[in-house]
Amino acid sequence: MEITAKQLTQARDTVEGLLEQLGLSAYLFEVEPRADHWEVRVECAANSGWQSSVLSVDEKWLQACRIDAMVRNELLDEWRKHLQAQPG
């Protein structure tokens, strides 16, 4: 997958917004393009200390969640379960 700087910036901004909506108390993240998806690496504060996770998200899903609340909520629910985050 060939990614432009604009696509990378949009993906990063979208992921940052999603992580903010999860209400994590502290986190660091990276977004990297892969062959058929975006890979999101997240380190965040959890009940038992810091945890590291790798999340995969389809490029179309990531784009859709910018404008579609249902898609965004579904992705947030999935990530919340994976990251064991509590709503903010």
N, C-alpha and C positions, 0 to 999 in steps of 0.2 A: 504494500500500500504506500503510495507516494503522497506525502503530506506537505501542505504549504504552511508557511509561518502563521497565516491567518487561521487555518484549521486547528493548528496546535494551540494557539492562543484561545480560540473559542472553546476547545475541549478543556483546557486548563481552567478557564473561567467558569465553565459549566460545572466541572467537578468541584471546584472551590465552593460554588454556590450550594451544591448538593450537600457537601460536608458541613457547611454552615447550618443548613436546615436540619441536619441530624442533631445539632446541639452538642457536639463533642466539646469537652472542656479544653482540650489541647490536641493538636494534630500537626503532622507534616505529611506532604504527599507529593507524588510525581505522576505524571501522565505520559505514557509512551505508546506510540503507534505500533501495532503488530500487524501481521498479514491480513487478518480479517476482523480485528477488533482493537479497542483501546485497552491497554493494561494500566490499571491504577494501583499504585503502591501507596499504602497508608500506614503510618505509624501514629497511634493515638493512645491517649490515656484511657485506661479501662479500670474496672474495680480492683483488679489484681496487679496494677502497674501498667506499663506500656505494652502494647501488642502491635505486631506487624501483620499486615494482611495484603494480599494481592487480589484485586477485583478485576474482572473482565467485563467489558460492556461493548456491545455492538455499536459501531459508529452511528448508524441510523437511530438507535435508541437514544444515544447521547444527544444527537441533534433534536430529536423529537421532544425530549423532556424540557427543552428550552421554551417550547410553546404549548405543549400538551400537558395539562395538570394530571390527567389520569396516568400517563406514561411516567411523569416525574414521581408521582406518589408510589407507583408500583416499584420503580427503581429505588426510591428511598426506603421502602419497606424491605426490599431485598438486602440492601446495604446495611440497614439498621440491624437486621437479624445477624448478618455476617460480622458486623463490627461490635455487636452487643451494645449498641448505643441506646440511650433513652432519649425520647423526644425532648427538645429544649424548652 
